[in-house]
Amino acid sequence: MTRATRPSRCPCSSGLTYEECCGPFHAGASAPTAEALMRSRFSAFAVGDAEHLLRTWHPSTRPTDLVLDPGTRWYRLDVLRTDRGRLLDDDGVVEFRAFHRSPDGSGTLHEVSRFVRSGRQWLYVDGDVGTS
């Protein structure tokens, strides 16, 4: 993790502590659902964990490297809907809105993300993105 301190509350807005929620996924545990993976990926942006993002990105769409902007602070996640992506599904969709602040001001990212399960691991494939 590149940021010095881990948050006490999980950045994904679950209401749980980081250690109870996304921390285990950042440490290598597999997320049980597409939504849990998406939440852990948001938290990875929030805490600066590019390794987790790359590890959970489908090989067909994964970039070769990923540099996170240290000037952007991701602070809130709203999950708008999920389709499939549960324990027995092989694919899923999660729609969310993520809020951030940067030196340029505040903004939101709206995405409809697609996920697939490979074995026991959920992977992010891609998404349709809108920003404001």
ABEGO torsion letter per residue (X at the ends): XABABBBABBAAGAGBBAAABAAAAAAGBBBABAAAAAAAAAAAAAAGBAAAAAAABBAAABBABBBBBAABBBABBBBABBBEGBAABABBBBBBBBBBBBAAEBBBBBBBBBBBBBEABBBBABBBBBBX
